Amino acid sequence: QVQLVESGGGSVQAGGSLRLSCAASGYTYSTYCMGWFRQAPGKEREGVAAMNWRGSRGSTNYADSVKGRFTVSQDNAKNTLYLQMNSLKTEDTSMYYCAAVLGFCGGSWWGKQVAYNYWGQGTQVTVSS
């Protein structure tokens, strides 16, 4: 069992930055695929970024819409996953969720919510023009 708690959301103007955190607790000593998702009102939840937890550090995945602007990282000593979001756009406005599933991230499934079985409660990001 893994528990996930997101923080760091807020309101920012377009072009600004935010850093989201996902604190993991419980059995965090295995390799998990850890993902960031977002969901705007009336839209499906979409994968934003993912990386292996305690696995191959080089394996990161990003949605095309955030490549070059968002960076996913982890601090194993703090059991925390991060999402650094730069050059924010109004279309980035969403509820952001942290998710985890046992195993390595891979293929195209990293961005599919049905692949993950642990979820946080979400943190709201609002970007204004």
N, C-alpha and C positions, 0 to 999 in steps of 0.2 A: 504494500500500500504506500502510495505517495500522496502527500498533501501539497497543494500549490496555492500560493497567495501572491497576487499581483499588486503592484503599487507604482506610483510615479506618473499616473495620468494627470491631465489638467487641461487648461485652456491656453492656447498660444496663437500668435499671429502667423500667417503664412510666411514661410521662410525661416521660421524659428526651429528650435530643437527641443526634444524631450528625451529622457531616458526612462524606460520602463524596467522594473525589476520583478522577478518571479522567485520568491523564496520557496525552496523545496524542503520538505521534512518527511520523516518516515524512513522507509527503506530506500536510501539514495545511493547505495553502494554498487548497484548494478549499472550496466550500460543502458541508458534510455535514449530514445530519440525525443528531444525536447523541441516543441514548436510554439511559435507565436501565431495566433489567428486574430482576425478582426471581423466584426459584423456590424454593418450599418443598418438602421431601421429599414425594414422591407427588403433587405438583401440577404443572400446566403452568406454563411460564415466562410471566409476564405483564408487559406494559408498565406502567411506573410514571410516567415523565415523559420528555419529549423537547423538544429545541429545535434551532433552526438554528445551525450553527457558522459563524461569519463571515458570517452572512446577516442576515435580518431579526431584530433582537433581540426584537421584540415577539411573535414566534411561539413560544409555549410550549404544551405539552400535558401534561395530567395525568390519571391514572386517577381516577375518582370517589372511590375509597377513600382517596386521599391528598390531595385538594384541600383547601387551607387549612392543611395540616400540612407538606407537603414543598415545597421550592423548588429548581428547577434553574437553574443559572447557569454562566457560563463566564468564564475569564480567558485571552484570546487571547495575551497576552504570556507567560503561563506554559504555554500549550497544555494547559490543564486545564479539565475539566468538573467541576462540583460538584453534589452533591445534599444540601441541608440538610434534615434530617429532625427535626421537632419533634413534641412530644406523641406520642411513640412508643407503640404498642400491642403487645400480645403477638402479635397476628396479623400484625405487620410482620416477624416473625422469618423470615428467608429468606437465601439466598445472593443477593447483588446483583451484577448484571453491567452493564457499560458496553458500548454497541454503537454502530456507525456505518454509514452508507450514504451514497454520493454523492447529492446532491440536497437539495431542501428537504423538511422535514417537512410533511405535509399530509393532509387527509382522515382516514380512520379507520385507515390502515395503519401509523401511527407506532407503535402498540402491538403490532404483530404481529412476532414474532421472525423469521419467514421473510423479512421485508423487509430485514433487515440482514445485511451480509456481513463485518463486522469485529466481533470480540468480545474482551473481556478475559477474564481467568481467574476473576474473581469475588472478592468479599469478603463474609465472613459477618457478618450482623447478628443478634444474639440479644437479644430483649426479654423480660425476666422480670417477673412480677407481684409 
